[in-house]
């Protein structure tokens, strides 16, 4: 069943565009822009037909309630962390939802996703994430559920919450650890120099690597970056705010799908977005 679920997640091209709409799981007001009405947000993105939509258990049924056979696959967010606020809370945590893989099966997920967080001088959170991955791995094998691990290297929180550290020398060992822990799919940070991303692909040992989008940037920048990541060997992308906070989320989804699956140029993709 794992192979069948992977086939639902990845298109015949071998690529995947997963739109992340799981930000409400993390209890941060700034993450809710564009997704205040989750039903509307999910319907809008689903109509643009990305390969998958990433959701928590509470709102995953909104996707699965859409009639028809060709809706995007579900990627189920399985963990909750409180590491994104400024200032950081007194005590940090990363917890997996109860019977996460079983919930994924019930919700007809094609994949479950869990963080592997690396924060400066926060070894307790990192240890909790390692435990989370370990707890999910065996259940995923029993249930035939693909496991997506998100190795996420973060900057010091004093620079602002949820800031990616693009240092490739920090990204590489965490990506390899995710592979060694048994990930089926890696959802990895971009690095500062996108032309070095082939090194991340190599260190993942043949696992498909989907690249995170991070914070909002201009349309031209995100499309150009995506095109280069695909040239470097990425098997797709997992973007959230660059889609859901966009004035034309459907158009942005279609533009990114063209880059990921058809190799469209950034300029050609840009023309698909409303108002351009």
N, C-alpha and C positions, 0 to 999 in steps of 0.2 A: 504493500500500500504506500510505502514511502515514495517509490518511483512514480506511482500514479499521482500522488499529491505534488511532487516536483513538476510533473508534466502540466498540471493545472496552473502552477505558479509561473513557469517559464514558457514563453511563446515558442512556436516552431523555429523561430530564428535563434533560439537558445538564450535570448535576452529577457530581462524583466524590468518593468517600471512599476514600483510599489509606491503608492501615495500614502504617506504617513498622516493619519488623522487621529493619532492617539495622545495628543498633547495634554488633553484634559485629565489624564491619569496622574499628572504630576503636581497638581494643586498650586499652579502658578497663574496669576491673573493675566500676565502678559502673553501666555501661550494660547489664550482663548480667542485672539483676534481672527476673524474669518470663520470660526466654528461655533459661534454662540448658538446657532440653530444647526444641530448636528444632522438632523434629517435632511435639511436643504443642502448642507455641505456634501453629504454622502451622495445624494441623488445627482448633484451637479457633476461631481467628479466621476461617478459611475457611468453617467451618460457619455462621457468622453472616452470611456473604455480603456483605462490603464489595465495592466496585467493583474494588479492586486491593489487592495486598500488595507492599510494597517490600522487596526482598531483594538480598543480594550473590550473586555467581556460585556460591559454594560451597554455599549452602543453597536457591537457587532451584529446584533439581531436586526438593526435598521438596514444594514447592507443585505443580509440574508432574506429579508422580507421583500426585496425587489423582485417582481415576477420575471420569469424568463430564464433561459439557460446560459446567456452570454454575459452575465454580470461579472465584475472582477472577482478574483479569488480573495479569500480572507487570510490575512496574516494577523495572528492574535498576539497582542502585547500581553506578556505574562508577569511583568514585574513593576513595582512601584518604588520610587526613590525620592528623597527630599533634598537633593544636592544642587538644585538649580536656582535657588533663591539668593538674594543679596540683602543682608549678610546671611551667611550659612547658619542654619539652626545649631543649637548647642550640641545636639546629638544627631548623627546622620544614620540613615538606614537604607537598605535595598532589600525588599521583600518580594517573594514570588507569591502570586495568588494561589488559593487553595486548589489542589488537584488540577493544576494548570493544563496538562496535556489532555486529561479527561474532558475538561471544559472545551478545549480545542476540537476534540472529536465530536462532542455534542453540537458545537456551533458550526461544524463542517469546515473547519479551517484547513487551508492547504499547507500551513506552516505555523510554528510558534516562534516568537522572538524574545530574547532576553539580553540584558546589558552585561558587559564586562567593563566596569568603570575603573578608570585610573585617575584619581585626583591627587594633586600634590599633598603629601604628608597626611593622607587619610587611608592608612592601611586597613582599618576595620571595614570600610566600605568595599574596598577591593576584595578582602577576604570573603565578605558576604556574597559578592558577585560570583566568585569562584564556586562557593557552595551552591549558589543558585543554578549555575550551569551544570554542575555535577548532579544536582537533584533532578534536573530535567532530562539529562542525557539518556539514562536508562529507561525512563518512562517513554521517551520518544521512540526508542528502539522497540519496546514492547508494543506500542500502539501504531507503529509505522508512520510516525509524524516527523517531518523534517524539522531540524532545529537550526534556527538562525541566531547566531551570536553577534552581538554588537560591541566590539572592542572600541571603547570611546576614551580617548586621551583628552583630559580637560586642563585648561589653564587655571592658575591660581584664581580663586573666586574674587579676590580684591579687584581684578580687572573687569568684573561683571559676570553675572550668572550665565551658564550654558555656553561658555566660550571654548571652541575647539582649539587644541594645541596642534598645529600642523607640522610639528617636528617629526620628520620621517623616522628618525632614530628612536623615537618613543613609540611611534605607530607600529613599526615592524615587529618588535618582540611581542607586543600585545596581540597583534593579528596572528602570529605563529602560535601563541598560547591558546587562542580561541580554536585554532585548527587542531592542536594537540589534545584539547579537552573534548573534541568530538563533534564540533560544529559541522553541519551539512552545507551551510551557507554562511558567508561572512558579510556583515554590513559594516563597512569600515569608514573611518574619517578620510576626507581629502587631505592631501599634504600641501605644504606651502608652494612647492614647485610641481605643478601638475604633470610636467613631463617626466618626473621621476616615478610616476605611479606604477609603472611596470614592476618596480621593486616590491611593492605591496602585493601585486598579483603573484609574483614569484614566491614570496614567503608564505602565501596561503596554500601552497602545495596542491594546486589543481582544483581547489574548491572554488565555486563561483563567488566572485566578489561583487557586491552591490555597494555603491558609494553613497554616503550620506550627503544631504544638501547643505545643512547648517542654516544660518540666518539668512534673511532676505537680502538679495542683491539685485542688480538691474537684470532685465530680461536678456540683454546682449551678453552680459557676463556669465549668467548661469547656462545659457545655451552653448556658448563657446567652451566653457569649462567641461560641460557634459560631452561635447563632441571630442575633446581631447582625451577625456577619461576613457571613452569607448575605444579610441585609437590605441590607448595604452594597454588595453586588454580587459577592462572591466566588463562584467556580464550584465550590467544594468545599474540602476540608481534607486535610491529611496529618498524622495524629496517630500517635505511637508509644507513648511511655511512659504516656500517659493511658489507653491501651487495654491494653497488654501487662503493665503493672504493677498493673492494677486487679484486685481480688478476683474480679470477674465480667467478664472481657474480652469474652465473647460478648454479654452483656447491654449493656455499654457500646457495643460496635460497633452493635448493633441500635438503641440509643437515638440515637446520632449519625447513623445512616442515616436515621432518621425525621426528624431536624431538617434534614439536608442535602437530602433528596429530597422529603419530604412537608410541610415547613414546620411540623412539630410544635412545640408550645410546649416550653420547657425543663421545665416541670412535668410535662407529659404524657410526655416522653421519660424523665424521671427515674424514673417509675413502671415502666419497662421493665427497670430494673437490679435484679439480685438483691440481697436484703437491704434494699431500700428500703421 
